[in-house]
Amino acid sequence: MEELVFIWDWAAFAVRWLHVITAIAWIGSSFYFIALDLGLRKAPGLPVGAHGEEWQVHGGGFYHIRKYLVAPEDMPDHLTWFKWESYSTWLSGAALLAIVYWAGGELYLIDQTKAELELWQGIVISALSLTIGWIIYDMLCKSPLGERPTVLMVLLFALLVVMGWGYNEIFTGRATMLHLGAFTATIMTANVFFIIMPNQRIVVKDLQEGRKPDPKYGKIAKLRSTHNNYLTLPVVFLMLSNHYPLAFASEYNWVIAALVFLMGVTIRHYFNTQHARAGNPTWTWLATALLFLGIVWLSMAPLQQDDLETSEARTLTGPQAVFAKAEGFEDVMAIVPGRCSMCHSREPFYDGIRRAPKGLLLETEADITLAARQIYLQAGVTPAMPPANVTFMEEEERQAIVKWYRAALKELPLSMAVR
């Protein structure tokens, strides 16, 4: 049973690493091709159907790149498709969501002070909500609004704001930000899977069968690709937000997320304009700075420690009840608050700490039983916490934590051991 805890934690680490690697590949290729597309220039002697060309230097050599707006006259022998970066990023992200927010739902997903839901209900809402955005967005793109990209982007922004508010009405602050990022990333990957790639396959098939490709397919794919480009930076922020309670634990986290989406637009507009050699929109720097200052100001409002807010009077159920009854819990209750609550409390008193790191509270029985696995891994079997052992936790105390956790594991069903 104990080995399963280690395996599960390493599995989460491995999937997170995979997710970061694939995301770097996807974002890198997205940024590169948008910059390339905007930098294309007309030149004498371009082949029939070529929209423009670009000369680039990298890695000790020169690259001469041409783009055919619809398709070349003949199908090339070798064609590289850019799709697996997107698919692998989404699949690894979905796996990470399941590991952290579904398997660890009691700690990270459900906020009982907002909505009294069973864990399975929260998981169902989590899974189904990711598809809603794509369905609505796709309908808007296929409507006459598809010919009005600015209006379409405004409506997409409104949809993201509404979803952020809705998530915050049900989930913890941490889960709200993460799910809004996953919601957006799902739209982006669905654009690749359902629109961009199928349209490109139609063009390739037309070439192979000797037909002249319809330019509308390239136009549709270009619109979705541009949307993905503007959504990328906010998604990165939302994925990182779980490390910063000032972002996710604020009662205005959904407003902060909305401002982050606007920052993504201003930042990308600056770089896209630069790549297109269409000017130097320095106003975007001021706009971005003002948006960021607005985010900082909102984060200074009273934080809801909503992720982990608990009460001594709360009735402990499920795995929490098992940990509370396990041998050695009284010892742990004498150790953890004294060694950890100077930072991990509702009103931290350690110099320089104003909010509990990562929103993790370690004061009450409910707090400690809810965070049992984190305590075991970071203060029991490893000396990761307290940082630099600033509270001088003794080795005997760490062993007491290990003994308590292992005693509880013997009473837990296998399905609950990794939560």
N, C-alpha and C positions, 0 to 999 in steps of 0.2 A: 504493500500500500504506500509506504513512504517513498519507494523508488518512483511510483507513479507521479508524485508531487514534483520531483526533480525533472522527470521526463516531460511533464506538462509544461513546466516553466521554460525548459530548453526548447520545446516545440514552439511556444509563444515567441521566444527570442528568434528562432530560426525563421519563422513566418514573417516576423517584423523586419528582419534583415532582408529577406526576399522581397518584401513589399517596398522597402526603401530602394533597393537596387533596381527593380523593374520600374518604379516611379521615376527614378533618375533617367532611365533609358527613354521612357515615354515622353517626359517633359523635355528632355534634351532634343529629341527628334522633332517634337512639336515646335519648339522655339526656333530650331534651325530652319525648318521648312517654311515657317511663316516669314522669317527674316530673308530667306532666299527668294521667296515669292515676291516680297515687296522690293527686293533689290534688283530684279530682272530689268534689263534695258534692251531697247530695240537696237539693232545693229545691221549694217549692210550685209547682204549675202546670207541672211537666215534662211533655213530650209522652209519649204511650204508648210504652213500650219504652226510654225514655231512662234511663240508669243514673245519671247525675249531670251536673253542669255546673261550669264554672270561669270566673271573670272574671279577665282578665289585662290589664296595661297595658304597652305597648311602642311605641317609635317615634312617640310623640305621639298615640297613640290607644288605645282600649279594645277588647278582644276578648272575645266571649261564646261560649264553646265548650261543646258538649254531646256526650256520648258515648252511643251506643246499644249496649248490651251484646251484643245479637245483630245487629239491623238495624232501620232505621226501617220504617214501614209501607209507604212507597213509595220507589222507587229515585230518588235525587236526579239532577237533570240533569247536574250537574258533580261528578266524583269524582277526587280526586288520589291517585295511588298512590305509595307510598314503597318503591321497590325498586332503582332504578338506582344509588343511592348505594352499596348493598351490592355489587351486581354489578360496578360499575366499580372499586370498591376491591379486590375479589378478583382481577379480571382484570389490573389494573395491578400488583398484588403478585405474581401468577404470572409476569408478564413480567419484573419486576425480579429475581425468584428465578432465572429462566433466564439473564438477562444476567450477574448477579454470581456465582451459585453453580454454575451449570452451565457456562457459557462460561469462567468463571474457576475451574473446579473444582480444578485442581492446586494453586491457592493457598488457596482458601477452603473447599472442600467435603470432600475426602478427607484423613483423617489416617492415613498409612501405618503409624504406630506402633500404631494400634488395630486396623485391619483392612486387609489387603492387597487392595485392590479396584482394578479398572480404573476409569477415570473414567466410562465408560458404565454400569458396574454401580452406581456411586454415584448417578448421575442417575436410573436406573430406581428404585432404592430411595427416593430423594427424592420422585419423582413418585407412586409407588404408595402410599407411607406416608401421604400426605395424605388418601387416601380411607378408610383403615382406621378412623380415629377416627369419621368420620361414620357408617359402617356399624354399628359397635358401639353408638355413642350412640343412633342412631335405633332400633335393636332394643330397647334398654333403655327408651326413651321409649314405645314401642308395646307394651311388656309391662305386666303389672299394676303394675310399679314407677312407671308414669306417674301413678298416683294417689297416690304417696308422693314428693313433690318433694324433700324433704330427703334421703331415702335416695338418690334419683337423683343429686342434686348430689354427694354423697359418692362415689358410684361413678364419676361423671365426673371428679372430682378424682383418684381412684386411677388412672384411665385416663391422665390427663395426666402424672402422676408416672412411670408405667411407660414411657410414650412418651419422656419426657425422658431417663430412664436409658438406654433403648434407642438413642436418637439419639447419646448421648454415647459409646456403645460403638463407634460406627462413624465419626461425623463429627468435624470439628474443633469446638472449643468454640464458636466463632463460629457455625458452621452449626447446632450443636445448639440454641442459643437461638432462632435465626431460624426453624428448621424447626418448633420447638414452637409458635412464634407463628403460623406459616402453618398448622400442623395445627389449631390452635384457631380461627383465622379461617375455615378451610374448613368447620368445623362450623357456625359462625355464619352464613356465607353460604348453606350448604346448608339451614339452617333456614328462611331466607327463601325460597329458590328452590323447595324441595321440599315445604315444609309450610305456612308462613305465607301465601304468595301463592296457592297452589292452594286452600287453605281459604277464603280471602277471595273467590276467584272462584266457588266453589260457592255462597256466601251471595249474591253479586251475581246469579248466574244464577237462584237461587230467587226472588229479588225480582222480577227481570225477567219470570219466567214465572208469577208470582202465587202461589208457594208460600211457606209459613212456614218460614224458615231454621231449621235444627237448631242449637241453642246449643252443641253439642259442638265444632263447628268453631272457634268463637271461643275456647273454653276451651283447645283444643290449641294454637292460634296464640299465645295469651297465655303459656302455659307456655314455649314456645320463645323468645319475645321476652324473657321474664324471664331465661332462661338467658343469652341474648346480652348482656343488660345487665350481668350479673355477670362475664362473660368479657372485656369490653371493655378494662378498665384493665390486666389482665395482658398482653394482646396488645400494647398500646402500649409497655409496658416491654420486652417481648421484642424488638419491632421496633427499639427504641433501643439495646438492649444491645450491638450490634456495635460501638458507639463506645467501650465501656468494658471493657477487659480484666479489670478486677477482678470483673466479672460473668461474662463468657463464658469466661475462661481459667482459672478456678478448677476444680480437680478435682471440686469439689462444685457445679458449675454447675446440674446437674439438681435438686439440693436447693434451691439458691437460687431456681430457677424455681418449685418447688413452694411455697415460702414467699411468692413474689410472687402466686401464685394466691390464697393465703389472704388476703394484704393486699388484693387486689381485692375479696374478699367483705366484709371488715370496712369498707373505705372505702365501698363501694356500700350496705352495710346502713345506715350512718350517714345518708347522703344520702337514701336511699329512705324511711327512717323519718321524716326531717325533712319530706320532700315530702308524706308521708301525714299529717303533723301528729299522729303517734302517739307522740311522746315525744322525748327527747334522749339517745340511747344513747352517753354520753361514754366508756363503757368501750371502745368501738371505737378511740378515739384511743390509749389505752394498749396495746391489743392490736396495733394497727398499728405503733406505735413499737417494741414488743418484737420483732415479726416483722422489722422493718427492722434492728434491732440484731443480730438473728441472722444476717441476710444479710451485714452488714458483718463480723461475726466470722468467718463461713465464708470470706469473700473474703480474709481475712488469712492463711489457710492457704497453704502453699507453692503457687505457681501452676505449672501444667504448661505451659509455653510450647508447648502441643501443636499450636497452629495452624501454626506455622512451624518447629518444632524440626527441625534438620537437622544433618548431620555433614560434615566435610571429606572423609571417606572415601566419602561417598555417591556412587553412580554416577549421573551426570546423563544423562537421556534426554529424547527429544522436544524441545520448544522450548527447554528449559533447556540441552541439549547444544549447540544452535545458538547461543544467546547466549554460551555459554562459549568457543566456537571463533571467534566473530566478531572481526573486526579491531577493535582498541582495547580488548578486554576487560581486558588487563593494566593499562592506564591506569585503567580504571574501578575495578579492584580496589585500585588505589593511592589512589583518590579517595574512594569511598563509605565504606569502613570508617572512614577518618580523619575525614571530615566528618559522618558520621551515626551511627556505632556508639556514641557517647557516650550516646545515648538508645536507639537501636535495637539493643540487645545483650541477651544473656542476663543480664548483670549491669550495668545502666546505672550510669554514674558521674557523670552530670550532676546538679547540685544540684536536688532536688525531684522527680526522676524515679526511681521505684522499679521500675517495670515498663515494658517497651518499649511506646510508644504504639501502640494498636490491635493489640498483639501482633506487630508487624512487626519482624523481625530482619534486620539488614544487616551480618553479620560474615563469613560464609563464601561460597565460590563458589556453593554451593547456595542460600543465602539470597538473594544478589544476582540470580542468574539467575531465581529464582522470582518476584522482585518487579520484574522488568525494566521492565514497562510503568509501574508506579507511580513508579519512579525517573526514567524518561524524562519523564513528564508533570509531576512535582512538583519535580524538581531539575534537569531538562534544559531543556525548552522553556518552563517557567515557574519563577520563583524562590520558589515556595510553601514549599519546604523547602531548607535548615533554616529554622525559623521565625525571622523577623527576621535571617536570615543570621548567626546567633550564632556559627557556626564559620568565618565569612569565606570561604565558597566563592567561588572566582574565576570570572569569566566564561569563561575558557579551560577550566576544569574542567567547567562546564556544557556547553560545546560538545563536549568529549570524550565526555560521556555521550550527547549527541544523535548524534554521529558513530557511536559504537558501536551504538546501538540501530538506527539506519537501516541500518547494514551487516548486522545480523542479520535485519532485515525482508526484505532481498533474498533471503535463504536460506530464509525460512519459507513454508510453504503458506498460502494465503489464510485457511483455516479456523482457523489458529493465531495469526494476526496480532493478533487482539484479545484474546487471553487474557493 
